[in-house]
């Protein structure tokens, strides 16, 4: 829940990967201004810390449906290497890679 920073559950990887993917793709496609690149770089730095030495993804929240209250979201459990996080991470990293390649040129 991005508009409630008071929640205590912390950073969750799959949602962070989704936002990173969307912003990087928006820049790559020209839908978003390049002024968002620092946001992508900061998000990428955080995502990198969630990839273990064996390639699994840490701190992926269990699949979430629509909750009735903030407590529902605040008590979501985490699972390391939950498979829905892997695909989202791959999408994000691919789009970030494309963005960084464009920056080099």
N, C-alpha and C positions, 0 to 999 in steps of 0.2 A: 504494500500500500504506500505508494510514493508520496502521498500528501500527508502522511502521519509519521514524521521522523521520531516521535516519542516512543514508537513501538520498540520493544527490546530484543526481538528475535535476531537482529543483525542482518548482515548481507547474505543474500541467497544467490547462488550461482546461475541457475538457469534463467531466471528473470533478468539478471544483469547481462547475461549473454544475449538475450532477446533485444534489450534496449541498445546494446552496443552494436549488434547487427543492424538494427533499424537505422540508427544514426549514421553508421559508416556507409550503408547502402544508399541512404539519402544523399550523402555527400558525393559518392561515386556516380550516382545517376543525375546529379545536378539539381536535385529537389531541395537540398539543404545547402546553405552557404558554407564555405570552407572555414568560417569562423568557429565551427563546431569541432574541428580537428582536435583541439586540446581536450575536449570532453572524451573523444574516442581514445586518445592516448592514455588518459587517466583510467578509463574503464578497462582498457587492454592491460594496463599494469596490474590492476586488481584481478582480472581474470587469469593472468599468468600464474598468480600465486595459488590458484585452485587446481592446477594441473600437477599431479603427483609425479614422482620419479618413474613410476610404472605406467604413466599415461592415463590414469583414472582421474575423475573429476570429483573434487570434494565439495561438501556443503550444498547439495542439491536438495531443495525442498520437495517433499512428496507432492505428487500431483494435487493441485488445488482447484476446487470448484468454487462457486459463489457462496460466501459466508454471510451470515445474518448480522455479524457484529465484528468489531475490531479484534476482540479476543480470539475469534476463530483464526484470524491470520497471524496473530501474535504467538499462537501455540502450535504452529505448523512444525512438524518434525522434519529433521534433515536426514539424509541418507548419503553416504559417500558412494560415488559411482552409480547413481541411479541413471538408468539408460536414457531417459528423456533429456537429461542434462548434457549428455555426450553430443547428441545431434545439434542441440542449440549452440553448444560451444564450437562445434565444427563450422556451423554457419557464420558465427561471429568472427572466428579467426580467419576464415576465408575472405570475408568482406574487408576486414581490417588489413589483411595482407595486400589485397588489391589497392586499398587506399594508400598504404605505405609505399607501394611500388610506384604509384603515380606521383607521390611526393618526391621520390628520388629523381624523377625525370624532369 
